[in-house]
Amino acid sequence: MDWEEFARWGEEVARFGAAYHKGLRDRPVRPDVVPGAARDLIAATPPEHGAAMGDIWQDFLDIVPDRLTHWQHPRFFAYFPANAAPPSMLAEMLVSVMAPQCMLWQTSPVATEMEGVMIDWLRQAMDLPEGWSGVIQDSASQATLSAVLTMRERATGWTGNRAGLSGQGHLRIYVSAQAHSSVDRACWVAGIGQDNLVKLPDCGAPAFGMDVAALRAAIAADRAAGHTPAGIVAVTGGTGIGAWDDLAAVAEVAQAEGLYLHCDAAWAGSAMICPELRAQMWRGVEGCDSIVFNPHKWLGAQFDCSVQFLKDPQQQIDTLKIEPEYLRTSGAEVVNYSEWTIPLGRRFRALKLWFVLRYYGLDGLRARMRNHILWAQEVCDDLRARGFEIVTEPILSLFTFRGPGDDAAQQALVDALNADGRIYVTQGMHAGCRVVRFQVGQFDCTRADVMLAGEVIAEVSAKLAAESAASR
């Protein structure tokens, strides 16, 4: 492909992108397909000879858009969003075109230096203390793994990487039962083991935060048993129901016990750019050693983009840095962010943050979040008025509910809603019961999109009830 042809097809891709997004409301959020439907349309063997770009493009149009779950759909109320604001898309296009590998300062100086500035912009926006720094990771899972590895190294006197964990005894990590499964996986990968991840009960509504008395007791019991407490993972905006720990109280325990404290704020952290939301969920955050939040969830930065703030980055550098001669930077003292993370190769993720923050400004991003929070409360109240049971009240823009019937009926409702196609939701479990989980956060959704969800849920639930009655 020469560059003239590249330019022509680049224009075609941009036209498709604009048309695709303008037409999303006319598409079902999730495709009505069966497993294998896409695979069967793709040749089973690799081509021996090249094809014209026009033929490839037509196959793309025929195969991909109608078999895709549309994460940018304004009625996507499942999981958490993976938003992609238009300025972020443009930045990602530029990164793809320039294709830098940003592992070291010398391999991409502007990428490294912009990353440092973007981290500090976000630090200021979220009212974190001066002196904190950080790094852009690909996902919160990677940041949490980095933090757990740092906990492991601190607890073993920085010998784990060299000597392994044999003979080190049982290292213990403490979390709330509301913590994300990425903490479990981090303990697997770090060699700490599932059995050494201590899951503590929560204190119930309204925050469903970690029982701090149980935390203290668990640490004391582990020390008495000869185990080695290594760290705590706190939660701000848990995936299941939005739970948030009392960071000030947890940090007090961490400090008293000499434990590393990581805060998983993957979803809710973005909302901390709104000053009024910090009073409870962010109180005591300065007591953490590490914090992760995902701008790709609620700030409009295209996936992947996860920011890990660090009070003292040297601890994570001491855990992860490995510097063979071919990676050394000669001359001036510089930051090499690959020494702060597990992967060596790094993408130019800071560019999309720069585009998004400059285009919308903090006020524009705050306005979107405040709307999402307001609309989530409105649709929650609407469902309550229609007779649905609200199981957990909105925490920011996330709540859970149940329709009539048992757990199987709740799953049937979720499946029917998603097959209907007008909205997309997911199921969850809370207090041993299946719930329907609903969150508002897609970047371009409107109040009308959110309130339509209440109507669709009521309509589909009524239809299921009628079918059930008819079958008796």
C-alpha positions as semicolon CSV with decimal commas, in nm:
position;residue;x (nm);y (nm);z (nm)
1;M;0,000;0,000;0,000
2;D;0,146;0,336;-0,096
3;W;0,075;0,650;0,101
4;E;-0,174;0,791;-0,148
5;E;-0,384;0,476;-0,113
6;F;-0,337;0,493;0,264
7;A;-0,474;0,849;0,267
8;R;-0,779;0,750;0,060
9;W;-0,863;0,460;0,289
10;G;-0,794;0,670;0,595
11;E;-1,066;0,909;0,478
12;E;-1,300;0,615;0,424
13;V;-1,233;0,484;0,775
14;A;-1,304;0,829;0,922
15;R;-1,632;0,854;0,728
16;F;-1,732;0,508;0,846
17;G;-1,648;0,603;1,206
18;A;-1,868;0,911;1,201
19;A;-2,158;0,725;1,038
20;Y;-2,121;0,431;1,275
21;H;-2,147;0,648;1,585
22;K;-2,433;0,858;1,450
23;G;-2,628;0,539;1,379
24;L;-2,562;0,351;1,702
25;R;-2,906;0,415;1,851
26;D;-3,057;0,228;1,555
27;R;-2,855;-0,084;1,633
28;P;-2,918;-0,340;1,909
29;V;-2,659;-0,295;2,182
30;R;-2,562;-0,661;2,168
31;P;-2,584;-0,865;1,846
32;D;-2,833;-1,146;1,813
33;V;-2,582;-1,411;1,711
34;V;-2,486;-1,762;1,814
35;P;-2,131;-1,877;1,893
36;G;-1,937;-1,944;1,573
37;A;-2,144;-1,711;1,355
38;A;-1,852;-1,477;1,287
39;R;-1,589;-1,749;1,270
40;D;-1,778;-1,929;0,994
41;L;-1,761;-1,618;0,774
42;I;-1,381;-1,597;0,794
43;A;-1,161;-1,818;0,577
44;A;-1,023;-2,112;0,771
45;T;-0,681;-2,095;0,603
46;P;-0,446;-1,799;0,554
47;P;-0,435;-1,642;0,205
48;E;-0,144;-1,723;-0,024
49;H;-0,193;-1,406;-0,225
50;G;-0,282;-1,051;-0,127
51;A;-0,625;-0,899;-0,182
52;A;-0,737;-0,554;-0,290
53;M;-0,817;-0,319;-0,004
54;G;-1,167;-0,271;-0,149
55;D;-1,238;-0,643;-0,108
56;I;-1,103;-0,644;0,248
57;W;-1,313;-0,339;0,330
58;Q;-1,630;-0,496;0,197
59;D;-1,567;-0,810;0,400
60;F;-1,518;-0,593;0,709
61;L;-1,854;-0,424;0,648
62;D;-2,024;-0,760;0,591
63;I;-1,875;-0,941;0,891
64;V;-1,783;-0,708;1,175
65;P;-2,031;-0,429;1,264
66;D;-2,341;-0,648;1,288
67;R;-2,161;-0,905;1,504
68;L;-2,011;-0,665;1,754
69;T;-2,128;-0,572;2,102
70;H;-2,141;-0,194;2,075
71;W;-1,959;-0,060;2,379
72;Q;-2,007;0,298;2,263
73;H;-2,385;0,255;2,238
74;P;-2,563;0,521;2,449
75;R;-2,783;0,252;2,606
76;F;-2,493;0,037;2,725
77;F;-2,567;-0,006;3,097
78;A;-2,363;-0,323;3,159
79;Y;-2,028;-0,376;3,332
80;F;-1,858;-0,036;3,339
81;P;-1,814;0,171;3,024
82;A;-1,505;0,156;2,807
83;N;-1,555;0,504;2,672
84;A;-1,396;0,652;2,363
85;A;-1,462;1,022;2,319
86;P;-1,401;1,149;1,963
87;P;-1,087;1,349;2,054
88;S;-0,947;1,032;2,213
89;M;-1,013;0,838;1,892
90;L;-0,827;1,100;1,691
91;A;-0,532;1,078;1,929
92;E;-0,529;0,699;1,898
93;M;-0,534;0,730;1,520
94;L;-0,229;0,953;1,538
95;V;-0,053;0,711;1,770
96;S;-0,130;0,426;1,529
97;V;0,006;0,628;1,238
98;M;0,329;0,727;1,415
99;A;0,356;0,384;1,582
100;P;0,615;0,469;1,850
101;Q;0,740;0,221;2,107
102;C;0,764;0,423;2,427
103;M;0,954;0,194;2,662
104;L;1,231;0,444;2,742
105;W;1,271;0,819;2,741
106;Q;1,520;0,792;2,456
107;T;1,283;0,580;2,245
108;S;1,008;0,846;2,266
109;P;1,103;1,156;2,466
110;V;0,778;1,345;2,419
111;A;0,569;1,042;2,518
112;T;0,759;1,005;2,845
113;E;0,746;1,372;2,931
114;M;0,379;1,414;2,836
115;E;0,295;1,111;3,051
116;G;0,453;1,279;3,354
117;V;0,259;1,599;3,293
118;M;-0,073;1,416;3,238
119;I;-0,026;1,223;3,562
120;D;0,025;1,552;3,742
121;W;-0,277;1,715;3,575
122;L;-0,490;1,429;3,702
123;R;-0,327;1,441;4,046
124;Q;-0,429;1,806;4,072
125;A;-0,779;1,736;3,935
126;M;-0,835;1,467;4,198
127;D;-0,684;1,669;4,485
128;L;-0,402;1,428;4,566
129;P;-0,102;1,561;4,759
130;E;0,185;1,735;4,586
131;G;0,485;1,510;4,542
132;W;0,284;1,210;4,428
133;S;0,370;1,079;4,083
134;G;0,255;0,783;3,881
135;V;0,249;0,590;3,558
136;I;-0,002;0,497;3,287
137;Q;-0,072;0,123;3,285
138;D;-0,285;-0,072;3,038
139;S;-0,546;-0,178;3,294
140;A;-0,630;-0,168;3,664
141;S;-0,548;-0,539;3,681
142;Q;-0,189;-0,466;3,581
143;A;-0,162;-0,181;3,833
144;T;-0,302;-0,397;4,112
145;L;-0,060;-0,675;4,024
146;S;0,226;-0,424;4,037
147;A;0,110;-0,314;4,382
148;V;0,076;-0,671;4,510
149;L;0,425;-0,754;4,382
150;T;0,554;-0,450;4,568
151;M;0,377;-0,571;4,884
152;R;0,545;-0,908;4,838
153;E;0,892;-0,756;4,797
154;R;0,855;-0,525;5,096
155;A;0,734;-0,809;5,315
156;T;1,027;-1,033;5,214
157;G;1,290;-0,765;5,259
158;W;1,323;-0,727;4,882
159;T;1,436;-1,087;4,840
160;G;1,134;-1,243;4,666
161;N;1,243;-1,167;4,311
162;R;1,588;-1,312;4,373
163;A;1,526;-1,603;4,607
164;G;1,161;-1,687;4,543
165;L;0,903;-1,748;4,812
166;S;1,023;-2,088;4,932
167;G;1,084;-2,069;5,304
168;Q;0,923;-1,726;5,334
169;G;0,615;-1,855;5,513
170;H;0,266;-1,739;5,431
171;L;0,238;-1,382;5,305
172;R;-0,109;-1,242;5,366
173;I;-0,304;-0,982;5,168
174;Y;-0,628;-0,833;5,307
175;V;-0,931;-0,716;5,111
176;S;-1,301;-0,664;5,151
177;A;-1,538;-0,925;5,013
178;Q;-1,641;-0,648;4,769
179;A;-1,295;-0,642;4,606
180;H;-1,255;-0,713;4,234
181;S;-1,137;-1,053;4,113
182;S;-0,822;-0,887;3,979
183;V;-0,689;-0,894;4,336
184;D;-0,736;-1,272;4,344
185;R;-0,552;-1,303;4,015
186;A;-0,272;-1,077;4,136
187;C;-0,221;-1,307;4,434
188;W;-0,209;-1,605;4,199
189;V;0,047;-1,448;3,969
190;A;0,258;-1,305;4,252
191;G;0,294;-1,654;4,403
192;I;0,113;-1,553;4,721
193;G;-0,177;-1,788;4,654
194;Q;-0,552;-1,772;4,681
195;D;-0,553;-1,916;5,032
196;N;-0,347;-1,622;5,156
197;L;-0,590;-1,360;5,027
198;V;-0,797;-1,281;5,335
199;K;-1,145;-1,159;5,240
200;L;-1,311;-0,962;5,515
201;P;-1,683;-0,897;5,564
202;D;-1,834;-0,563;5,475
203;C;-2,033;-0,341;5,710
204;G;-2,346;-0,322;5,500
205;A;-2,535;-0,019;5,371
206;P;-2,481;0,248;5,268
207;A;-2,113;0,203;5,175
208;F;-2,069;-0,176;5,212
209;G;-1,711;-0,101;5,315
210;M;-1,457;-0,327;5,480
211;D;-1,514;-0,414;5,847
212;V;-1,204;-0,244;5,992
213;A;-1,238;-0,422;6,328
214;A;-1,232;-0,753;6,139
215;L;-0,923;-0,631;5,952
216;R;-0,738;-0,559;6,275
217;A;-0,841;-0,895;6,418
218;A;-0,731;-1,084;6,106
219;I;-0,388;-0,921;6,106
220;A;-0,339;-0,997;6,476
221;A;-0,447;-1,359;6,428
222;D;-0,212;-1,403;6,133
223;R;0,084;-1,262;6,324
224;A;0,005;-1,494;6,616
225;A;-0,004;-1,789;6,373
226;G;0,338;-1,699;6,237
227;H;0,216;-1,559;5,906
228;T;0,347;-1,238;5,749
229;P;0,093;-0,965;5,673
230;A;0,209;-0,799;5,350
231;G;-0,052;-0,547;5,241
232;I;-0,409;-0,428;5,209
233;V;-0,615;-0,356;4,897
234;A;-0,893;-0,106;4,964
235;V;-1,186;-0,042;4,731
236;T;-1,341;0,284;4,615
237;G;-1,637;0,201;4,390
238;G;-1,637;-0,179;4,380
239;T;-1,754;-0,348;4,062
240;G;-2,041;-0,542;4,213
241;I;-2,245;-0,267;4,380
242;G;-2,008;0,032;4,399
243;A;-1,888;-0,039;4,754
244;W;-1,633;0,194;4,909
245;D;-1,406;0,139;5,205
246;D;-1,338;0,400;5,474
247;L;-0,993;0,487;5,342
248;A;-0,899;0,692;5,647
249;A;-0,976;0,405;5,884
250;V;-0,806;0,144;5,665
251;A;-0,500;0,369;5,622
252;E;-0,476;0,406;5,999
253;V;-0,453;0,028;6,032
254;A;-0,202;0,004;5,747
255;Q;0,021;0,265;5,907
256;A;0,002;0,109;6,252
257;E;0,086;-0,235;6,109
258;G;0,352;-0,116;5,864
259;L;0,157;-0,250;5,563
260;Y;0,149;-0,126;5,204
261;L;-0,197;0,006;5,110
262;H;-0,325;0,000;4,753
263;C;-0,661;0,153;4,657
264;D;-0,859;0,010;4,366
265;A;-1,066;0,305;4,239
266;A;-1,080;0,176;3,881
267;W;-1,430;0,306;3,811
268;A;-1,512;0,561;4,082
269;G;-1,173;0,730;4,080
270;S;-1,268;0,934;3,774
271;A;-1,556;1,090;3,966
272;M;-1,311;1,230;4,219
273;I;-1,251;1,522;3,983
274;C;-1,585;1,644;4,127
275;P;-1,504;1,813;4,461
276;E;-1,843;1,737;4,616
277;L;-1,790;1,361;4,573
278;R;-1,463;1,345;4,764
279;A;-1,594;1,411;5,115
280;Q;-1,676;1,046;5,188
281;M;-1,533;0,822;4,918
282;W;-1,193;0,996;4,901
283;R;-1,143;1,092;5,267
284;G;-0,808;0,958;5,385
285;V;-0,683;0,873;5,035
286;E;-0,350;1,041;5,114
287;G;-0,280;0,747;5,347
288;C;-0,257;0,508;5,052
289;D;0,073;0,408;4,892
290;S;-0,078;0,335;4,551
291;I;-0,406;0,420;4,376
292;V;-0,539;0,302;4,043
293;F;-0,820;0,447;3,834
294;N;-0,920;0,400;3,472
295;P;-0,970;0,711;3,258
296;H;-1,100;0,470;2,994
297;K;-1,400;0,395;3,211
298;W;-1,557;0,736;3,273
299;L;-1,329;1,012;3,148
300;G;-1,358;0,933;2,778
301;A;-1,000;0,818;2,716
302;Q;-1,010;0,525;2,477
303;F;-0,919;0,182;2,615
304;D;-0,656;0,106;2,726
305;C;-0,562;0,378;2,976
306;S;-0,520;0,310;3,347
307;V;-0,345;0,556;3,580
308;Q;-0,156;0,433;3,884
309;F;-0,065;0,704;4,132
310;L;0,230;0,632;4,362
311;K;0,327;0,807;4,683
312;D;0,680;0,666;4,659
313;P;0,750;0,520;4,315
314;Q;1,092;0,392;4,422
315;Q;0,931;0,095;4,597
316;Q;0,763;-0,018;4,275
317;I;1,079;0,055;4,076
318;D;1,280;-0,157;4,318
319;T;1,028;-0,434;4,262
320;L;1,009;-0,423;3,882
321;K;1,321;-0,259;3,741
322;I;1,560;-0,475;3,545
323;E;1,823;-0,300;3,336
324;P;2,039;-0,497;3,095
325;E;2,301;-0,296;2,912
326;Y;2,091;-0,259;2,597
327;L;1,822;-0,072;2,795
328;R;2,053;0,174;2,967
329;T;2,011;0,543;2,889
330;S;2,342;0,719;2,849
331;G;2,391;1,071;2,975
332;A;2,120;1,273;3,149
333;E;1,902;1,149;3,431
334;V;1,561;1,064;3,287
335;V;1,247;0,870;3,376
336;N;1,200;0,537;3,201
337;Y;0,844;0,429;3,275
338;S;0,907;0,071;3,165
339;E;1,094;0,037;3,497
340;W;0,769;0,120;3,680
341;T;0,557;-0,148;3,507
342;I;0,561;-0,516;3,421
343;P;0,563;-0,489;3,039
344;L;0,877;-0,351;2,874
345;G;0,698;-0,226;2,563
346;R;0,473;0,075;2,612
347;R;0,219;0,260;2,400
348;F;0,185;0,639;2,375
349;R;-0,122;0,651;2,599
350;A;-0,065;1,003;2,728
351;L;-0,163;1,161;2,396
352;K;-0,531;1,068;2,426
353;L;-0,543;1,203;2,781
354;W;-0,396;1,531;2,658
355;F;-0,653;1,554;2,377
356;V;-0,951;1,469;2,602
357;L;-0,855;1,694;2,893
358;R;-0,783;1,988;2,664
359;Y;-1,096;1,944;2,450
360;Y;-1,355;1,903;2,728
361;G;-1,177;2,058;3,023
362;L;-1,249;1,941;3,376
363;D;-1,580;2,131;3,382
364;G;-1,707;1,948;3,074
365;L;-1,612;1,609;3,215
366;R;-1,763;1,690;3,554
367;A;-2,091;1,790;3,390
368;R;-2,117;1,451;3,220
369;M;-2,053;1,260;3,540
370;R;-2,296;1,467;3,742
371;N;-2,563;1,401;3,480
372;H;-2,497;1,027;3,488
373;I;-2,528;1,022;3,867
374;L;-2,851;1,223;3,857
375;W;-3,004;1,010;3,581
376;A;-2,912;0,685;3,760
377;Q;-3,106;0,804;4,064
378;E;-3,401;0,901;3,844
379;V;-3,426;0,564;3,671
380;C;-3,377;0,387;4,004
381;D;-3,672;0,581;4,149
382;D;-3,874;0,506;3,836
383;L;-3,815;0,132;3,873
384;R;-3,901;0,150;4,242
385;A;-4,229;0,320;4,154
386;R;-4,301;0,045;3,901
387;G;-4,273;-0,218;4,177
388;F;-3,919;-0,344;4,131
389;E;-3,715;-0,414;4,443
390;I;-3,410;-0,188;4,471
391;V;-3,153;-0,414;4,633
392;T;-2,870;-0,160;4,662
393;E;-2,928;0,212;4,627
394;P;-2,725;0,412;4,377
395;I;-2,361;0,460;4,463
396;L;-2,260;0,728;4,214
397;S;-2,429;0,591;3,900
398;L;-2,454;0,221;3,990
399;F;-2,741;0,036;4,155
400;T;-2,893;-0,313;4,159
401;F;-3,253;-0,434;4,155
402;R;-3,471;-0,744;4,129
403;G;-3,789;-0,812;3,942
404;P;-4,054;-1,059;4,053
405;G;-3,953;-1,419;4,114
406;D;-3,655;-1,622;4,224
407;D;-3,291;-1,607;4,115
408;A;-3,366;-1,795;3,795
409;A;-3,629;-1,534;3,711
410;Q;-3,370;-1,258;3,756
411;Q;-3,134;-1,426;3,513
412;A;-3,422;-1,478;3,272
413;L;-3,496;-1,105;3,294
414;V;-3,134;-1,015;3,218
415;D;-3,126;-1,255;2,923
416;A;-3,456;-1,126;2,786
417;L;-3,348;-0,762;2,817
418;N;-3,026;-0,828;2,631
419;A;-3,200;-1,033;2,362
420;D;-3,445;-0,744;2,316
421;G;-3,147;-0,532;2,213
422;R;-3,262;-0,185;2,317
423;I;-3,049;-0,185;2,632
424;Y;-2,767;-0,398;2,772
425;V;-2,736;-0,492;3,141
426;T;-2,553;-0,757;3,340
427;Q;-2,638;-0,977;3,635
428;G;-2,462;-0,982;3,971
429;M;-2,478;-1,142;4,314
430;H;-2,540;-0,958;4,639
431;A;-2,600;-1,108;4,982
432;G;-2,638;-1,449;4,822
433;C;-2,907;-1,339;4,577
434;R;-2,895;-1,274;4,206
435;V;-2,957;-0,914;4,107
436;V;-2,979;-0,708;3,792
437;R;-2,691;-0,462;3,783
438;F;-2,740;-0,122;3,619
439;Q;-2,485;0,156;3,571
440;V;-2,494;0,480;3,377
441;G;-2,169;0,601;3,228
442;Q;-2,154;0,580;2,850
443;F;-1,998;0,904;2,734
444;D;-2,275;1,020;2,497
445;C;-2,586;0,884;2,667
446;T;-2,872;1,124;2,731
447;R;-3,142;1,140;2,997
448;A;-3,385;1,004;2,736
449;D;-3,162;0,698;2,684
450;V;-3,150;0,631;3,057
451;M;-3,520;0,680;3,120
452;L;-3,605;0,460;2,822
453;A;-3,429;0,182;3,012
454;G;-3,696;0,195;3,284
455;E;-3,968;0,155;3,024
456;V;-3,790;-0,134;2,853
457;I;-3,726;-0,314;3,182
458;A;-4,092;-0,282;3,284
459;E;-4,215;-0,393;2,940
460;V;-3,988;-0,698;2,916
461;S;-4,059;-0,798;3,276
462;A;-4,435;-0,780;3,213
463;K;-4,397;-0,990;2,900
464;L;-4,205;-1,258;3,091
465;A;-4,471;-1,261;3,364
466;A;-4,746;-1,303;3,105
467;E;-4,561;-1,587;2,935
468;S;-4,502;-1,758;3,269
469;A;-4,869;-1,729;3,364
470;A;-4,979;-1,865;3,026
471;S;-4,753;-2,169;3,060
472;R;-4,897;-2,277;3,395
